[in-house]
Amino acid sequence: MISPVDVFLWGALPYIAVAILVTGLIWRYRYDKFGWTTRSSELYESRLLRWGSPMFHIGLLVVLMGHLLGLFIPDSWTAAIGVSETVYSFLAISLGVAAGVLTYAGIALLVWRRRTTGPVFLATTVNDKFMYVFLVAALTLGLATTLINASTLHYNYRVDVSPWVRSLFVFQPEVALMARTPIEYRIHAISGLVLFAIVPFTRLVHAFTAPVHYLFRPYIVYRARDPRNIGTAALRPGWKRSDV
């Protein structure tokens, strides 16, 4: 039986999270355009950042691609090209665990760097700490869900979770599908929705930035000195006015 809580969580909360995400991005761009940045701390410390940042971003990219493929490609499509459910589950779990561990190791290294490097820690705001809590929570829940599924192999999320996600895009949320999923999947979904909602108000907003304007900016013209005049001008102190 579907409860009012289920209706709110799986029928309303996704749209609320997306609405906050979109309006927050518009607000941030309109009123805090110069704050739309990662607030890079590379000048303070680069050795740990050089390892942690690529690990986190590459792992997270693979995680996101896995979510997109798993949620938006029906199991009938993979079956049609000869990929059985067993093979798909093995590949999904293997890549998911590897990408999750890589992402988790990267974020752990970045958090350790931020906590132990004095200037970086002093530049850390309350907003950053708030963001890291939700980001690490979402990653932890996602990795735990993958490991639980890998150890039991008793649940195929493409039967319930994937159709529910696709139903949101046609504005006909199938609440009953998500309400009957294992508890770890529901907690992970809620953490993901909350993370979406807070993105515009944290440094994670830089994920929606692309340097498109660089493709259309004018060329920078540098005027070369005439080689015939090199060495002919009299030297003068920098504080004296030139007669040229």
C-alpha positions as a Python dict, from the first residue, in 0.01 Angstrom:
ca = {
    (1, 'M'): (0, 0, 0),
    (2, 'I'): (131, 342, -97),
    (3, 'S'): (155, 586, 194),
    (4, 'P'): (149, 968, 180),
    (5, 'V'): (519, 961, 262),
    (6, 'D'): (582, 747, -46),
    (7, 'V'): (383, 989, -259),
    (8, 'F'): (593, 1279, -131),
    (9, 'L'): (930, 1105, -160),
    (10, 'W'): (884, 941, -498),
    (11, 'G'): (617, 1160, -656),
    (12, 'A'): (699, 1511, -539),
    (13, 'L'): (1054, 1529, -400),
    (14, 'P'): (1226, 1468, -737),
    (15, 'Y'): (1046, 1765, -891),
    (16, 'I'): (1115, 1981, -585),
    (17, 'A'): (1487, 1896, -608),
    (18, 'V'): (1500, 1977, -980),
    (19, 'A'): (1307, 2302, -926),
    (20, 'I'): (1553, 2410, -655),
    (21, 'L'): (1843, 2308, -879),
    (22, 'V'): (1721, 2510, -1180),
    (23, 'T'): (1607, 2819, -988),
    (24, 'G'): (1921, 2807, -775),
    (25, 'L'): (2144, 2800, -1084),
    (26, 'I'): (1956, 3094, -1234),
    (27, 'W'): (1976, 3289, -907),
    (28, 'R'): (2346, 3210, -864),
    (29, 'Y'): (2428, 3320, -1218),
    (30, 'R'): (2218, 3634, -1184),
    (31, 'Y'): (2335, 3755, -844),
    (32, 'D'): (2664, 3574, -773),
    (33, 'K'): (2827, 3536, -1112),
    (34, 'F'): (3176, 3605, -977),
    (35, 'G'): (3121, 3346, -705),
    (36, 'W'): (3054, 3078, -966),
    (37, 'T'): (3390, 2915, -912),
    (38, 'T'): (3566, 2626, -742),
    (39, 'R'): (3773, 2869, -534),
    (40, 'S'): (4084, 2678, -627),
    (41, 'S'): (4342, 2628, -353),
    (42, 'E'): (4617, 2495, -579),
    (43, 'L'): (4844, 2782, -484),
    (44, 'Y'): (4843, 2665, -123),
    (45, 'E'): (4914, 2298, -191),
    (46, 'S'): (4946, 2103, -516),
    (47, 'R'): (5108, 1768, -436),
    (48, 'L'): (4800, 1601, -284),
    (49, 'L'): (4568, 1792, -514),
    (50, 'R'): (4751, 1653, -815),
    (51, 'W'): (4650, 1302, -710),
    (52, 'G'): (4319, 1353, -536),
    (53, 'S'): (4147, 1573, -791),
    (54, 'P'): (4192, 1346, -1097),
    (55, 'M'): (4097, 1039, -892),
    (56, 'F'): (3778, 1205, -771),
    (57, 'H'): (3672, 1354, -1104),
    (58, 'I'): (3751, 1049, -1319),
    (59, 'G'): (3582, 815, -1074),
    (60, 'L'): (3279, 1042, -1044),
    (61, 'L'): (3249, 1067, -1423),
    (62, 'V'): (3243, 688, -1453),
    (63, 'V'): (2987, 668, -1170),
    (64, 'L'): (2760, 920, -1343),
    (65, 'M'): (2791, 742, -1678),
    (66, 'G'): (2702, 414, -1508),
    (67, 'H'): (2394, 571, -1353),
    (68, 'L'): (2282, 715, -1686),
    (69, 'L'): (2326, 384, -1868),
    (70, 'G'): (2161, 180, -1593),
    (71, 'L'): (1866, 412, -1540),
    (72, 'F'): (1783, 512, -1896),
    (73, 'I'): (1860, 201, -2103),
    (74, 'P'): (1587, -64, -2053),
    (75, 'D'): (1694, -420, -1987),
    (76, 'S'): (1511, -524, -2305),
    (77, 'W'): (1760, -321, -2510),
    (78, 'T'): (2066, -491, -2362),
    (79, 'A'): (1897, -830, -2399),
    (80, 'A'): (1830, -753, -2765),
    (81, 'I'): (2202, -717, -2835),
    (82, 'G'): (2283, -1040, -2655),
    (83, 'V'): (2388, -909, -2313),
    (84, 'S'): (2230, -1130, -2051),
    (85, 'E'): (2125, -1002, -1710),
    (86, 'T'): (2407, -1200, -1548),
    (87, 'V'): (2671, -1043, -1772),
    (88, 'Y'): (2521, -696, -1730),
    (89, 'S'): (2511, -729, -1351),
    (90, 'F'): (2873, -848, -1341),
    (91, 'L'): (2993, -557, -1555),
    (92, 'A'): (2781, -302, -1371),
    (93, 'I'): (2894, -418, -1027),
    (94, 'S'): (3260, -449, -1129),
    (95, 'L'): (3280, -106, -1287),
    (96, 'G'): (3060, 42, -1015),
    (97, 'V'): (3279, -84, -733),
    (98, 'A'): (3600, 20, -910),
    (99, 'A'): (3468, 368, -991),
    (100, 'G'): (3320, 405, -643),
    (101, 'V'): (3645, 312, -471),
    (102, 'L'): (3839, 550, -698),
    (103, 'T'): (3596, 835, -628),
    (104, 'Y'): (3592, 763, -257),
    (105, 'A'): (3972, 750, -241),
    (106, 'G'): (3991, 1079, -429),
    (107, 'I'): (3745, 1261, -202),
    (108, 'A'): (3913, 1115, 106),
    (109, 'L'): (4248, 1249, -13),
    (110, 'L'): (4096, 1590, -85),
    (111, 'V'): (3930, 1607, 256),
    (112, 'W'): (4255, 1501, 426),
    (113, 'R'): (4443, 1769, 230),
    (114, 'R'): (4188, 2033, 327),
    (115, 'R'): (4203, 1936, 694),
    (116, 'T'): (4579, 1901, 733),
    (117, 'T'): (4706, 2184, 511),
    (118, 'G'): (4689, 2505, 714),
    (119, 'P'): (4617, 2764, 441),
    (120, 'V'): (4367, 2533, 270),
    (121, 'F'): (4187, 2468, 598),
    (122, 'L'): (4170, 2840, 674),
    (123, 'A'): (4014, 2896, 330),
    (124, 'T'): (3747, 2631, 398),
    (125, 'T'): (3406, 2782, 465),
    (126, 'V'): (3108, 2644, 653),
    (127, 'N'): (2943, 2601, 315),
    (128, 'D'): (3233, 2377, 205),
    (129, 'K'): (3200, 2158, 512),
    (130, 'F'): (2826, 2130, 457),
    (131, 'M'): (2886, 2031, 95),
    (132, 'Y'): (3148, 1769, 183),
    (133, 'V'): (2914, 1603, 434),
    (134, 'F'): (2638, 1553, 178),
    (135, 'L'): (2880, 1458, -100),
    (136, 'V'): (3058, 1196, 110),
    (137, 'A'): (2723, 1067, 240),
    (138, 'A'): (2589, 1020, -114),
    (139, 'L'): (2909, 845, -225),
    (140, 'T'): (2914, 622, 83),
    (141, 'L'): (2551, 519, 40),
    (142, 'G'): (2602, 453, -331),
    (143, 'L'): (2911, 240, -275),
    (144, 'A'): (2742, 54, 11),
    (145, 'T'): (2439, -17, -207),
    (146, 'T'): (2661, -154, -483),
    (147, 'L'): (2855, -375, -239),
    (148, 'I'): (2533, -506, -82),
    (149, 'N'): (2396, -593, -423),
    (150, 'A'): (2727, -755, -519),
    (151, 'S'): (2724, -975, -210),
    (152, 'T'): (2365, -1094, -252),
    (153, 'L'): (2279, -1057, -622),
    (154, 'H'): (1913, -1078, -520),
    (155, 'Y'): (1785, -754, -670),
    (156, 'N'): (1768, -611, -1021),
    (157, 'Y'): (1725, -236, -991),
    (158, 'R'): (1635, -206, -1359),
    (159, 'V'): (1299, -363, -1281),
    (160, 'D'): (1185, -96, -1034),
    (161, 'V'): (1425, 196, -1001),
    (162, 'S'): (1493, 252, -1371),
    (163, 'P'): (1126, 258, -1480),
    (164, 'W'): (1051, 495, -1191),
    (165, 'V'): (1322, 737, -1305),
    (166, 'R'): (1200, 726, -1663),
    (167, 'S'): (841, 783, -1549),
    (168, 'L'): (945, 1113, -1391),
    (169, 'F'): (1033, 1255, -1732),
    (170, 'V'): (679, 1202, -1863),
    (171, 'F'): (530, 1349, -1544),
    (172, 'Q'): (366, 1022, -1447),
    (173, 'P'): (576, 904, -1151),
    (174, 'E'): (519, 538, -1073),
    (175, 'V'): (545, 574, -697),
    (176, 'A'): (464, 210, -629),
    (177, 'L'): (777, 92, -809),
    (178, 'M'): (1012, 290, -590),
    (179, 'A'): (816, 224, -272),
    (180, 'R'): (889, -149, -294),
    (181, 'T'): (1263, -126, -355),
    (182, 'P'): (1514, -230, -86),
    (183, 'I'): (1577, 32, 180),
    (184, 'E'): (1937, 98, 73),
    (185, 'Y'): (1822, 204, -273),
    (186, 'R'): (1565, 441, -130),
    (187, 'I'): (1812, 604, 108),
    (188, 'H'): (2063, 642, -173),
    (189, 'A'): (1800, 801, -396),
    (190, 'I'): (1702, 1051, -127),
    (191, 'S'): (2065, 1146, -66),
    (192, 'G'): (2112, 1199, -439),
    (193, 'L'): (1806, 1424, -462),
    (194, 'V'): (1922, 1632, -166),
    (195, 'L'): (2265, 1663, -326),
    (196, 'F'): (2105, 1789, -648),
    (197, 'A'): (1913, 2052, -452),
    (198, 'I'): (2219, 2197, -276),
    (199, 'V'): (2447, 2206, -582),
    (200, 'P'): (2366, 2570, -680),
    (201, 'F'): (2459, 2695, -334),
    (202, 'T'): (2801, 2525, -312),
    (203, 'R'): (3123, 2510, -511),
    (204, 'L'): (2976, 2208, -694),
    (205, 'V'): (2805, 2464, -917),
    (206, 'H'): (3119, 2465, -1133),
    (207, 'A'): (3000, 2132, -1278),
    (208, 'F'): (2755, 2336, -1486),
    (209, 'T'): (3025, 2560, -1627),
    (210, 'A'): (3169, 2520, -1973),
    (211, 'P'): (3412, 2769, -2132),
    (212, 'V'): (3196, 2805, -2443),
    (213, 'H'): (3278, 3175, -2479),
    (214, 'Y'): (3643, 3086, -2535),
    (215, 'L'): (3543, 2942, -2872),
    (216, 'F'): (3419, 3281, -2988),
    (217, 'R'): (3652, 3526, -2815),
    (218, 'P'): (3864, 3750, -3043),
    (219, 'Y'): (4225, 3670, -3101),
    (220, 'I'): (4479, 3836, -2878),
    (221, 'V'): (4720, 4027, -3099),
    (222, 'Y'): (5072, 4078, -2973),
    (223, 'R'): (5269, 4355, -3146),
    (224, 'A'): (5628, 4254, -3204),
    (225, 'R'): (5908, 4508, -3173),
    (226, 'D'): (6077, 4607, -3491),
    (227, 'P'): (6409, 4417, -3486),
    (228, 'R'): (6577, 4713, -3659),
    (229, 'N'): (6515, 4931, -3351),
    (230, 'I'): (6641, 4683, -3095),
    (231, 'G'): (6950, 4818, -2926),
    (232, 'T'): (6925, 5165, -3080),
    (233, 'A'): (6719, 5336, -2809),
    (234, 'A'): (6907, 5494, -2524),
    (235, 'L'): (6859, 5328, -2187),
    (236, 'R'): (6688, 5533, -1918),
    (237, 'P'): (6579, 5479, -1557),
    (238, 'G'): (6223, 5356, -1526),
    (239, 'W'): (6108, 5659, -1328),
    (240, 'K'): (6212, 5909, -1593),
    (241, 'R'): (5965, 6020, -1857),
    (242, 'S'): (6033, 5910, -2209),
    (243, 'D'): (6045, 6172, -2484),
    (244, 'V'): (5921, 5926, -2742),
}
